[in-house]
Structure formats: structure tokens, C-alpha cells
Amino acid sequence: MRYSVLMQPVNEPKFEGYYYAHIPSLDLTTHGVGIEGALKAAQEHIEAWLAEKRAHDEPVPTENNPVIAQIEIADALLRS
């Protein structure tokens, strides 16, 4: 089974070098040091989450061709 993971740097000085790992199909988020650390944390989180679902005889979601898009917002709207 494969799940897409969206990586995003954590923008807080206290967590420099950390990345968020979002798994949209499962509505899960975790983090780790660097991309490799975040991917490892995501894999562990997914495996634990799926094991919990199976233990309770709940359905395991599959991914259905995710699309990642970007929306540009005018700078004027971002300034206060």
C-alpha cells in the first residue's frame, strides 16, 4: 500500500531543520528532523494507525490519485 506524504518545513526558530509530514489520505500529520526523519516518522505513524484500525476491524482507507495544487494570493492581501 502506498500513501502520499506532503513535506513542509517547520517555520519556527526552535524547530530549525524539522519538517512536517502530512498524509492527506489518512488525515495524519507528524514531524521529524530533516526530510528523511519526517518520512521515517510518517511511516511509523501510518503503520501504528493502520494496526489500530485493523485491531478494531475498521476499514483501512486507500489513496485515490491525490492531486497537489497551489493557489497564489496577491501580496496586497497578505499585508496588514
PyMOL Python script that loads the backbone (N, CA, C, O; Angstrom):
from pymol import cmd

cmd.read_pdbstr("""\
ATOM      1  N   MET A   1       0.839  -1.163   0.000  1.00  0.00           N
ATOM      2  CA  MET A   1       0.000   0.000   0.000  1.00  0.00           C
ATOM      3  C   MET A   1       0.897   1.244   0.000  1.00  0.00           C
ATOM      4  O   MET A   1       1.926   1.282   0.674  1.00  0.00           O
ATOM      5  N   ARG A   2       0.493   2.240  -0.755  1.00  0.00           N
ATOM      6  CA  ARG A   2       1.265   3.485  -0.809  1.00  0.00           C
ATOM      7  C   ARG A   2       0.389   4.660  -0.417  1.00  0.00           C
ATOM      8  O   ARG A   2      -0.796   4.715  -0.747  1.00  0.00           O
ATOM      9  N   TYR A   3       0.997   5.599   0.295  1.00  0.00           N
ATOM     10  CA  TYR A   3       0.316   6.834   0.678  1.00  0.00           C
ATOM     11  C   TYR A   3       1.235   8.001   0.362  1.00  0.00           C
ATOM     12  O   TYR A   3       2.438   7.942   0.616  1.00  0.00           O
ATOM     13  N   SER A   4       0.668   9.058  -0.190  1.00  0.00           N
ATOM     14  CA  SER A   4       1.434  10.267  -0.481  1.00  0.00           C
ATOM     15  C   SER A   4       1.704  11.022   0.816  1.00  0.00           C
ATOM     16  O   SER A   4       0.878  11.046   1.729  1.00  0.00           O
ATOM     17  N   VAL A   5       2.876  11.633   0.872  1.00  0.00           N
ATOM     18  CA  VAL A   5       3.275  12.424   2.037  1.00  0.00           C
ATOM     19  C   VAL A   5       3.701  13.797   1.541  1.00  0.00           C
ATOM     20  O   VAL A   5       4.593  13.906   0.701  1.00  0.00           O
ATOM     21  N   LEU A   6       3.078  14.830   2.049  1.00  0.00           N
ATOM     22  CA  LEU A   6       3.424  16.207   1.709  1.00  0.00           C
ATOM     23  C   LEU A   6       4.390  16.713   2.769  1.00  0.00           C
ATOM     24  O   LEU A   6       4.059  16.750   3.955  1.00  0.00           O
ATOM     25  N   MET A   7       5.574  17.101   2.341  1.00  0.00           N
ATOM     26  CA  MET A   7       6.608  17.583   3.266  1.00  0.00           C
ATOM     27  C   MET A   7       6.594  19.112   3.284  1.00  0.00           C
ATOM     28  O   MET A   7       6.458  19.763   2.249  1.00  0.00           O
ATOM     29  N   GLN A   8       6.738  19.663   4.488  1.00  0.00           N
ATOM     30  CA  GLN A   8       6.733  21.111   4.635  1.00  0.00           C
ATOM     31  C   GLN A   8       7.664  21.498   5.788  1.00  0.00           C
ATOM     32  O   GLN A   8       7.530  20.963   6.888  1.00  0.00           O
ATOM     33  N   PRO A   9       8.608  22.423   5.553  1.00  0.00           N
ATOM     34  CA  PRO A   9       9.495  22.814   6.651  1.00  0.00           C
ATOM     35  C   PRO A   9       8.718  23.482   7.780  1.00  0.00           C
ATOM     36  O   PRO A   9       7.765  24.224   7.541  1.00  0.00           O
ATOM     37  N   VAL A  10       9.137  23.210   9.001  1.00  0.00           N
ATOM     38  CA  VAL A  10       8.540  23.869  10.165  1.00  0.00           C
ATOM     39  C   VAL A  10       9.176  25.250  10.252  1.00  0.00           C
ATOM     40  O   VAL A  10      10.400  25.367  10.320  1.00  0.00           O
ATOM     41  N   ASN A  11       8.365  26.278  10.250  1.00  0.00           N
ATOM     42  CA  ASN A  11       8.882  27.661  10.245  1.00  0.00           C
ATOM     43  C   ASN A  11       8.871  28.267  11.639  1.00  0.00           C
ATOM     44  O   ASN A  11       8.247  29.302  11.874  1.00  0.00           O
ATOM     45  N   GLU A  12       9.565  27.616  12.554  1.00  0.00           N
ATOM     46  CA  GLU A  12       9.718  28.121  13.911  1.00  0.00           C
ATOM     47  C   GLU A  12      11.193  27.991  14.283  1.00  0.00           C
ATOM     48  O   GLU A  12      11.771  26.913  14.143  1.00  0.00           O
ATOM     49  N   PRO A  13      11.804  29.069  14.751  1.00  0.00           N
ATOM     50  CA  PRO A  13      13.239  29.025  15.074  1.00  0.00           C
ATOM     51  C   PRO A  13      13.621  27.862  15.997  1.00  0.00           C
ATOM     52  O   PRO A  13      14.698  27.283  15.853  1.00  0.00           O
ATOM     53  N   LYS A  14      12.749  27.525  16.934  1.00  0.00           N
ATOM     54  CA  LYS A  14      13.015  26.458  17.895  1.00  0.00           C
ATOM     55  C   LYS A  14      13.128  25.090  17.207  1.00  0.00           C
ATOM     56  O   LYS A  14      13.750  24.174  17.746  1.00  0.00           O
ATOM     57  N   PHE A  15      12.524  24.954  16.012  1.00  0.00           N
ATOM     58  CA  PHE A  15      12.495  23.678  15.300  1.00  0.00           C
ATOM     59  C   PHE A  15      13.197  23.765  13.945  1.00  0.00           C
ATOM     60  O   PHE A  15      12.754  23.157  12.971  1.00  0.00           O
ATOM     61  N   GLU A  16      14.271  24.509  13.889  1.00  0.00           N
ATOM     62  CA  GLU A  16      15.033  24.642  12.647  1.00  0.00           C
ATOM     63  C   GLU A  16      15.507  23.267  12.178  1.00  0.00           C
ATOM     64  O   GLU A  16      16.056  22.490  12.960  1.00  0.00           O
ATOM     65  N   GLY A  17      15.289  22.975  10.894  1.00  0.00           N
ATOM     66  CA  GLY A  17      15.700  21.701  10.327  1.00  0.00           C
ATOM     67  C   GLY A  17      14.627  20.626  10.388  1.00  0.00           C
ATOM     68  O   GLY A  17      14.800  19.546   9.824  1.00  0.00           O
ATOM     69  N   TYR A  18      13.521  20.909  11.066  1.00  0.00           N
ATOM     70  CA  TYR A  18      12.406  19.955  11.157  1.00  0.00           C
ATOM     71  C   TYR A  18      11.466  20.123   9.970  1.00  0.00           C
ATOM     72  O   TYR A  18      11.365  21.200   9.382  1.00  0.00           O
ATOM     73  N   TYR A  19      10.784  19.037   9.635  1.00  0.00           N
ATOM     74  CA  TYR A  19       9.770  19.060   8.577  1.00  0.00           C
ATOM     75  C   TYR A  19       8.491  18.421   9.090  1.00  0.00           C
ATOM     76  O   TYR A  19       8.517  17.445   9.840  1.00  0.00           O
ATOM     77  N   TYR A  20       7.367  18.999   8.665  1.00  0.00           N
ATOM     78  CA  TYR A  20       6.081  18.344   8.868  1.00  0.00           C
ATOM     79  C   TYR A  20       5.916  17.317   7.767  1.00  0.00           C
ATOM     80  O   TYR A  20       6.376  17.523   6.645  1.00  0.00           O
ATOM     81  N   ALA A  21       5.266  16.222   8.082  1.00  0.00           N
ATOM     82  CA  ALA A  21       4.910  15.202   7.106  1.00  0.00           C
ATOM     83  C   ALA A  21       3.398  15.020   7.190  1.00  0.00           C
ATOM     84  O   ALA A  21       2.888  14.463   8.162  1.00  0.00           O
ATOM     85  N   HIS A  22       2.688  15.486   6.175  1.00  0.00           N
ATOM     86  CA  HIS A  22       1.230  15.383   6.122  1.00  0.00           C
ATOM     87  C   HIS A  22       0.853  14.188   5.251  1.00  0.00           C
ATOM     88  O   HIS A  22       1.375  14.032   4.148  1.00  0.00           O
ATOM     89  N   ILE A  23      -0.040  13.356   5.739  1.00  0.00           N
ATOM     90  CA  ILE A  23      -0.556  12.224   4.972  1.00  0.00           C
ATOM     91  C   ILE A  23      -2.037  12.519   4.731  1.00  0.00           C
ATOM     92  O   ILE A  23      -2.887  12.114   5.526  1.00  0.00           O
ATOM     93  N   PRO A  24      -2.353  13.228   3.632  1.00  0.00           N
ATOM     94  CA  PRO A  24      -3.720  13.700   3.410  1.00  0.00           C
ATOM     95  C   PRO A  24      -4.766  12.593   3.356  1.00  0.00           C
ATOM     96  O   PRO A  24      -5.865  12.774   3.880  1.00  0.00           O
ATOM     97  N   SER A  25      -4.466  11.470   2.748  1.00  0.00           N
ATOM     98  CA  SER A  25      -5.454  10.401   2.602  1.00  0.00           C
ATOM     99  C   SER A  25      -5.906   9.831   3.935  1.00  0.00           C
ATOM    100  O   SER A  25      -7.001   9.279   4.042  1.00  0.00           O
ATOM    101  N   LEU A  26      -5.063   9.964   4.953  1.00  0.00           N
ATOM    102  CA  LEU A  26      -5.389   9.424   6.277  1.00  0.00           C
ATOM    103  C   LEU A  26      -5.669  10.528   7.292  1.00  0.00           C
ATOM    104  O   LEU A  26      -6.021  10.251   8.439  1.00  0.00           O
ATOM    105  N   ASP A  27      -5.512  11.779   6.865  1.00  0.00           N
ATOM    106  CA  ASP A  27      -5.695  12.936   7.744  1.00  0.00           C
ATOM    107  C   ASP A  27      -4.761  12.867   8.953  1.00  0.00           C
ATOM    108  O   ASP A  27      -5.165  13.125  10.087  1.00  0.00           O
ATOM    109  N   LEU A  28      -3.493  12.509   8.678  1.00  0.00           N
ATOM    110  CA  LEU A  28      -2.479  12.403   9.728  1.00  0.00           C
ATOM    111  C   LEU A  28      -1.354  13.397   9.462  1.00  0.00           C
ATOM    112  O   LEU A  28      -1.069  13.731   8.312  1.00  0.00           O
ATOM    113  N   THR A  29      -0.725  13.863  10.523  1.00  0.00           N
ATOM    114  CA  THR A  29       0.448  14.735  10.414  1.00  0.00           C
ATOM    115  C   THR A  29       1.426  14.359  11.523  1.00  0.00           C
ATOM    116  O   THR A  29       1.030  14.066  12.651  1.00  0.00           O
ATOM    117  N   THR A  30       2.700  14.375  11.178  1.00  0.00           N
ATOM    118  CA  THR A  30       3.755  14.153  12.154  1.00  0.00           C
ATOM    119  C   THR A  30       4.923  15.043  11.755  1.00  0.00           C
ATOM    120  O   THR A  30       4.776  15.887  10.871  1.00  0.00           O
ATOM    121  N   HIS A  31       6.062  14.877  12.379  1.00  0.00           N
ATOM    122  CA  HIS A  31       7.236  15.688  12.031  1.00  0.00           C
ATOM    123  C   HIS A  31       8.510  14.920  12.371  1.00  0.00           C
ATOM    124  O   HIS A  31       8.485  13.919  13.086  1.00  0.00           O
ATOM    125  N   GLY A  32       9.620  15.418  11.839  1.00  0.00           N
ATOM    126  CA  GLY A  32      10.916  14.823  12.134  1.00  0.00           C
ATOM    127  C   GLY A  32      12.027  15.744  11.702  1.00  0.00           C
ATOM    128  O   GLY A  32      11.785  16.750  11.036  1.00  0.00           O
ATOM    129  N   VAL A  33      13.240  15.409  12.074  1.00  0.00           N
ATOM    130  CA  VAL A  33      14.403  16.214  11.711  1.00  0.00           C
ATOM    131  C   VAL A  33      14.781  15.889  10.270  1.00  0.00           C
ATOM    132  O   VAL A  33      15.067  14.737   9.946  1.00  0.00           O
ATOM    133  N   GLY A  34      14.782  16.895   9.412  1.00  0.00           N
ATOM    134  CA  GLY A  34      15.090  16.707   8.001  1.00  0.00           C
ATOM    135  C   GLY A  34      14.002  15.909   7.304  1.00  0.00           C
ATOM    136  O   GLY A  34      13.091  15.382   7.944  1.00  0.00           O
ATOM    137  N   ILE A  35      14.108  15.828   5.997  1.00  0.00           N
ATOM    138  CA  ILE A  35      13.116  15.110   5.207  1.00  0.00           C
ATOM    139  C   ILE A  35      13.136  13.621   5.550  1.00  0.00           C
ATOM    140  O   ILE A  35      12.083  13.001   5.701  1.00  0.00           O
ATOM    141  N   GLU A  36      14.321  13.055   5.672  1.00  0.00           N
ATOM    142  CA  GLU A  36      14.413  11.619   5.995  1.00  0.00           C
ATOM    143  C   GLU A  36      13.784  11.310   7.349  1.00  0.00           C
ATOM    144  O   GLU A  36      13.079  10.311   7.491  1.00  0.00           O
ATOM    145  N   GLY A  37      14.033  12.151   8.336  1.00  0.00           N
ATOM    146  CA  GLY A  37      13.460  11.944   9.660  1.00  0.00           C
ATOM    147  C   GLY A  37      11.947  12.075   9.654  1.00  0.00           C
ATOM    148  O   GLY A  37      11.251  11.320  10.333  1.00  0.00           O
ATOM    149  N   ALA A  38      11.435  13.036   8.886  1.00  0.00           N
ATOM    150  CA  ALA A  38       9.987  13.221   8.793  1.00  0.00           C
ATOM    151  C   ALA A  38       9.334  12.059   8.061  1.00  0.00           C
ATOM    152  O   ALA A  38       8.246  11.626   8.440  1.00  0.00           O
ATOM    153  N   LEU A  39       9.982  11.546   7.013  1.00  0.00           N
ATOM    154  CA  LEU A  39       9.435  10.390   6.298  1.00  0.00           C
ATOM    155  C   LEU A  39       9.421   9.143   7.182  1.00  0.00           C
ATOM    156  O   LEU A  39       8.474   8.358   7.146  1.00  0.00           O
ATOM    157  N   LYS A  40      10.471   8.972   7.968  1.00  0.00           N
ATOM    158  CA  LYS A  40      10.519   7.823   8.887  1.00  0.00           C
ATOM    159  C   LYS A  40       9.406   7.940   9.926  1.00  0.00           C
ATOM    160  O   LYS A  40       8.729   6.959  10.232  1.00  0.00           O
ATOM    161  N   ALA A  41       9.222   9.138  10.463  1.00  0.00           N
ATOM    162  CA  ALA A  41       8.158   9.361  11.446  1.00  0.00           C
ATOM    163  C   ALA A  41       6.789   9.118  10.811  1.00  0.00           C
ATOM    164  O   ALA A  41       5.894   8.567  11.452  1.00  0.00           O
ATOM    165  N   ALA A  42       6.627   9.529   9.550  1.00  0.00           N
ATOM    166  CA  ALA A  42       5.354   9.314   8.847  1.00  0.00           C
ATOM    167  C   ALA A  42       5.091   7.827   8.667  1.00  0.00           C
ATOM    168  O   ALA A  42       3.972   7.365   8.889  1.00  0.00           O
ATOM    169  N   GLN A  43       6.104   7.078   8.270  1.00  0.00           N
ATOM    170  CA  GLN A  43       5.927   5.639   8.083  1.00  0.00           C
ATOM    171  C   GLN A  43       5.524   4.964   9.389  1.00  0.00           C
ATOM    172  O   GLN A  43       4.607   4.143   9.411  1.00  0.00           O
ATOM    173  N   GLU A  44       6.207   5.310  10.473  1.00  0.00           N
ATOM    174  CA  GLU A  44       5.888   4.723  11.775  1.00  0.00           C
ATOM    175  C   GLU A  44       4.476   5.106  12.219  1.00  0.00           C
ATOM    176  O   GLU A  44       3.747   4.281  12.769  1.00  0.00           O
ATOM    177  N   HIS A  45       4.103   6.344  11.980  1.00  0.00           N
ATOM    178  CA  HIS A  45       2.771   6.826  12.361  1.00  0.00           C
ATOM    179  C   HIS A  45       1.684   6.101  11.553  1.00  0.00           C
ATOM    180  O   HIS A  45       0.670   5.677  12.108  1.00  0.00           O
ATOM    181  N   ILE A  46       1.901   5.968  10.261  1.00  0.00           N
ATOM    182  CA  ILE A  46       0.943   5.263   9.402  1.00  0.00           C
ATOM    183  C   ILE A  46       0.809   3.811   9.840  1.00  0.00           C
ATOM    184  O   ILE A  46      -0.305   3.305   9.972  1.00  0.00           O
ATOM    185  N   GLU A  47       1.929   3.138  10.066  1.00  0.00           N
ATOM    186  CA  GLU A  47       1.886   1.724  10.464  1.00  0.00           C
ATOM    187  C   GLU A  47       1.136   1.537  11.778  1.00  0.00           C
ATOM    188  O   GLU A  47       0.341   0.607  11.909  1.00  0.00           O
ATOM    189  N   ALA A  48       1.380   2.408  12.747  1.00  0.00           N
ATOM    190  CA  ALA A  48       0.684   2.305  14.038  1.00  0.00           C
ATOM    191  C   ALA A  48      -0.806   2.599  13.875  1.00  0.00           C
ATOM    192  O   ALA A  48      -1.646   1.931  14.479  1.00  0.00           O
ATOM    193  N   TRP A  49      -1.125   3.586  13.068  1.00  0.00           N
ATOM    194  CA  TRP A  49      -2.522   3.966  12.845  1.00  0.00           C
ATOM    195  C   TRP A  49      -3.279   2.841  12.144  1.00  0.00           C
ATOM    196  O   TRP A  49      -4.410   2.523  12.512  1.00  0.00           O
ATOM    197  N   LEU A  50      -2.643   2.236  11.122  1.00  0.00           N
ATOM    198  CA  LEU A  50      -3.282   1.132  10.400  1.00  0.00           C
ATOM    199  C   LEU A  50      -3.458  -0.091  11.306  1.00  0.00           C
ATOM    200  O   LEU A  50      -4.485  -0.767  11.235  1.00  0.00           O
ATOM    201  N   ALA A  51      -2.473  -0.380  12.149  1.00  0.00           N
ATOM    202  CA  ALA A  51      -2.580  -1.509  13.080  1.00  0.00           C
ATOM    203  C   ALA A  51      -3.760  -1.297  14.031  1.00  0.00           C
ATOM    204  O   ALA A  51      -4.488  -2.239  14.343  1.00  0.00           O
ATOM    205  N   GLU A  52      -3.941  -0.070  14.485  1.00  0.00           N
ATOM    206  CA  GLU A  52      -5.064   0.246  15.372  1.00  0.00           C
ATOM    207  C   GLU A  52      -6.395   0.063  14.642  1.00  0.00           C
ATOM    208  O   GLU A  52      -7.346  -0.474  15.211  1.00  0.00           O
ATOM    209  N   LYS A  53      -6.464   0.502  13.399  1.00  0.00           N
ATOM    210  CA  LYS A  53      -7.688   0.329  12.599  1.00  0.00           C
ATOM    211  C   LYS A  53      -8.013  -1.155  12.441  1.00  0.00           C
ATOM    212  O   LYS A  53      -9.155  -1.574  12.628  1.00  0.00           O
ATOM    213  N   ARG A  54      -7.008  -1.931  12.098  1.00  0.00           N
ATOM    214  CA  ARG A  54      -7.214  -3.373  11.895  1.00  0.00           C
ATOM    215  C   ARG A  54      -7.610  -4.067  13.199  1.00  0.00           C
ATOM    216  O   ARG A  54      -8.444  -4.973  13.191  1.00  0.00           O
ATOM    217  N   ALA A  55      -7.023  -3.652  14.306  1.00  0.00           N
ATOM    218  CA  ALA A  55      -7.320  -4.262  15.603  1.00  0.00           C
ATOM    219  C   ALA A  55      -8.784  -4.061  15.992  1.00  0.00           C
ATOM    220  O   ALA A  55      -9.347  -4.853  16.748  1.00  0.00           O
ATOM    221  N   HIS A  56      -9.390  -3.001  15.472  1.00  0.00           N
ATOM    222  CA  HIS A  56     -10.791  -2.704  15.777  1.00  0.00           C
ATOM    223  C   HIS A  56     -11.711  -3.049  14.611  1.00  0.00           C
ATOM    224  O   HIS A  56     -12.863  -2.619  14.572  1.00  0.00           O
ATOM    225  N   ASP A  57     -11.194  -3.826  13.666  1.00  0.00           N
ATOM    226  CA  ASP A  57     -11.963  -4.234  12.482  1.00  0.00           C
ATOM    227  C   ASP A  57     -12.585  -3.053  11.743  1.00  0.00           C
ATOM    228  O   ASP A  57     -13.701  -3.142  11.232  1.00  0.00           O
ATOM    229  N   GLU A  58     -11.853  -1.958  11.697  1.00  0.00           N
ATOM    230  CA  GLU A  58     -12.312  -0.778  10.971  1.00  0.00           C
ATOM    231  C   GLU A  58     -11.708  -0.800   9.566  1.00  0.00           C
ATOM    232  O   GLU A  58     -10.629  -1.359   9.370  1.00  0.00           O
ATOM    233  N   PRO A  59     -12.384  -0.203   8.597  1.00  0.00           N
ATOM    234  CA  PRO A  59     -11.840  -0.185   7.238  1.00  0.00           C
ATOM    235  C   PRO A  59     -10.551   0.629   7.167  1.00  0.00           C
ATOM    236  O   PRO A  59     -10.380   1.621   7.876  1.00  0.00           O
ATOM    237  N   VAL A  60      -9.658   0.188   6.301  1.00  0.00           N
ATOM    238  CA  VAL A  60      -8.388   0.892   6.079  1.00  0.00           C
ATOM    239  C   VAL A  60      -8.516   1.697   4.793  1.00  0.00           C
ATOM    240  O   VAL A  60      -8.691   1.122   3.719  1.00  0.00           O
ATOM    241  N   PRO A  61      -8.428   3.028   4.892  1.00  0.00           N
ATOM    242  CA  PRO A  61      -8.560   3.857   3.699  1.00  0.00           C
ATOM    243  C   PRO A  61      -7.426   3.620   2.702  1.00  0.00           C
ATOM    244  O   PRO A  61      -6.284   3.371   3.089  1.00  0.00           O
ATOM    245  N   THR A  62      -7.756   3.699   1.439  1.00  0.00           N
ATOM    246  CA  THR A  62      -6.748   3.661   0.387  1.00  0.00           C
ATOM    247  C   THR A  62      -6.673   5.038  -0.244  1.00  0.00           C
ATOM    248  O   THR A  62      -7.576   5.860  -0.086  1.00  0.00           O
ATOM    249  N   GLU A  63      -5.605   5.274  -0.948  1.00  0.00           N
ATOM    250  CA  GLU A  63      -5.414   6.571  -1.589  1.00  0.00           C
ATOM    251  C   GLU A  63      -5.973   6.521  -3.001  1.00  0.00           C
ATOM    252  O   GLU A  63      -5.776   5.547  -3.726  1.00  0.00           O
ATOM    253  N   ASN A  64      -6.665   7.572  -3.377  1.00  0.00           N
ATOM    254  CA  ASN A  64      -7.269   7.645  -4.708  1.00  0.00           C
ATOM    255  C   ASN A  64      -6.685   8.799  -5.516  1.00  0.00           C
ATOM    256  O   ASN A  64      -7.290   9.867  -5.607  1.00  0.00           O
ATOM    257  N   ASN A  65      -5.521   8.585  -6.097  1.00  0.00           N
ATOM    258  CA  ASN A  65      -4.890   9.555  -7.002  1.00  0.00           C
ATOM    259  C   ASN A  65      -4.943  10.993  -6.503  1.00  0.00           C
ATOM    260  O   ASN A  65      -5.676  11.807  -7.066  1.00  0.00           O
ATOM    261  N   PRO A  66      -4.195  11.321  -5.476  1.00  0.00           N
ATOM    262  CA  PRO A  66      -4.215  12.683  -4.946  1.00  0.00           C
ATOM    263  C   PRO A  66      -3.641  13.682  -5.950  1.00  0.00           C
ATOM    264  O   PRO A  66      -2.796  13.343  -6.779  1.00  0.00           O
ATOM    265  N   VAL A  67      -4.112  14.895  -5.855  1.00  0.00           N
ATOM    266  CA  VAL A  67      -3.610  15.991  -6.679  1.00  0.00           C
ATOM    267  C   VAL A  67      -3.185  17.092  -5.730  1.00  0.00           C
ATOM    268  O   VAL A  67      -3.949  17.490  -4.850  1.00  0.00           O
ATOM    269  N   ILE A  68      -1.972  17.583  -5.903  1.00  0.00           N
ATOM    270  CA  ILE A  68      -1.492  18.701  -5.101  1.00  0.00           C
ATOM    271  C   ILE A  68      -1.424  19.910  -6.024  1.00  0.00           C
ATOM    272  O   ILE A  68      -0.790  19.867  -7.078  1.00  0.00           O
ATOM    273  N   ALA A  69      -2.077  20.973  -5.618  1.00  0.00           N
ATOM    274  CA  ALA A  69      -2.118  22.199  -6.409  1.00  0.00           C
ATOM    275  C   ALA A  69      -1.706  23.363  -5.527  1.00  0.00           C
ATOM    276  O   ALA A  69      -1.679  23.247  -4.301  1.00  0.00           O
ATOM    277  N   GLN A  70      -1.385  24.482  -6.155  1.00  0.00           N
ATOM    278  CA  GLN A  70      -1.050  25.688  -5.412  1.00  0.00           C
ATOM    279  C   GLN A  70      -1.962  26.815  -5.865  1.00  0.00           C
ATOM    280  O   GLN A  70      -2.387  26.870  -7.019  1.00  0.00           O
ATOM    281  N   ILE A  71      -2.249  27.704  -4.942  1.00  0.00           N
ATOM    282  CA  ILE A  71      -3.049  28.890  -5.227  1.00  0.00           C
ATOM    283  C   ILE A  71      -2.200  30.092  -4.869  1.00  0.00           C
ATOM    284  O   ILE A  71      -1.625  30.146  -3.782  1.00  0.00           O
ATOM    285  N   GLU A  72      -2.116  31.049  -5.764  1.00  0.00           N
ATOM    286  CA  GLU A  72      -1.344  32.256  -5.494  1.00  0.00           C
ATOM    287  C   GLU A  72      -2.276  33.336  -4.960  1.00  0.00           C
ATOM    288  O   GLU A  72      -3.340  33.588  -5.526  1.00  0.00           O
ATOM    289  N   ILE A  73      -1.867  33.971  -3.866  1.00  0.00           N
ATOM    290  CA  ILE A  73      -2.620  35.047  -3.238  1.00  0.00           C
ATOM    291  C   ILE A  73      -1.851  36.340  -3.445  1.00  0.00           C
ATOM    292  O   ILE A  73      -0.638  36.377  -3.237  1.00  0.00           O
ATOM    293  N   ALA A  74      -2.533  37.394  -3.850  1.00  0.00           N
ATOM    294  CA  ALA A  74      -1.893  38.676  -4.110  1.00  0.00           C
ATOM    295  C   ALA A  74      -1.225  39.201  -2.836  1.00  0.00           C
ATOM    296  O   ALA A  74      -1.778  39.105  -1.740  1.00  0.00           O
ATOM    297  N   ASP A  75      -0.007  39.765  -3.012  1.00  0.00           N
ATOM    298  CA  ASP A  75       0.740  40.311  -1.874  1.00  0.00           C
ATOM    299  C   ASP A  75      -0.081  41.347  -1.095  1.00  0.00           C
ATOM    300  O   ASP A  75       0.001  41.403   0.132  1.00  0.00           O
ATOM    301  N   ALA A  76      -0.853  42.147  -1.783  1.00  0.00           N
ATOM    302  CA  ALA A  76      -1.631  43.213  -1.125  1.00  0.00           C
ATOM    303  C   ALA A  76      -2.575  42.630  -0.082  1.00  0.00           C
ATOM    304  O   ALA A  76      -2.845  43.277   0.930  1.00  0.00           O
ATOM    305  N   LEU A  77      -3.072  41.448  -0.304  1.00  0.00           N
ATOM    306  CA  LEU A  77      -3.995  40.821   0.638  1.00  0.00           C
ATOM    307  C   LEU A  77      -3.283  40.271   1.867  1.00  0.00           C
ATOM    308  O   LEU A  77      -3.912  40.065   2.904  1.00  0.00           O
ATOM    309  N   LEU A  78      -1.991  40.033   1.763  1.00  0.00           N
ATOM    310  CA  LEU A  78      -1.232  39.476   2.872  1.00  0.00           C
ATOM    311  C   LEU A  78      -0.668  40.534   3.807  1.00  0.00           C
ATOM    312  O   LEU A  78      -0.264  40.226   4.928  1.00  0.00           O
ATOM    313  N   ARG A  79      -0.639  41.764   3.353  1.00  0.00           N
ATOM    314  CA  ARG A  79      -0.092  42.862   4.179  1.00  0.00           C
ATOM    315  C   ARG A  79      -1.187  43.447   5.053  1.00  0.00           C
ATOM    316  O   ARG A  79      -2.348  43.544   4.655  1.00  0.00           O
ATOM    317  N   SER A  80      -0.786  43.831   6.250  1.00  0.00           N
ATOM    318  CA  SER A  80      -1.797  44.456   7.125  1.00  0.00           C
ATOM    319  C   SER A  80      -1.586  45.936   7.223  1.00  0.00           C
ATOM    320  O   SER A  80      -2.339  46.622   7.914  1.00  0.00           O
TER     321      SER A  80
END
""", "prot")
cmd.dss("prot")
cmd.show_as("cartoon", "prot")
cmd.util.cbc("prot")
cmd.orient("prot")
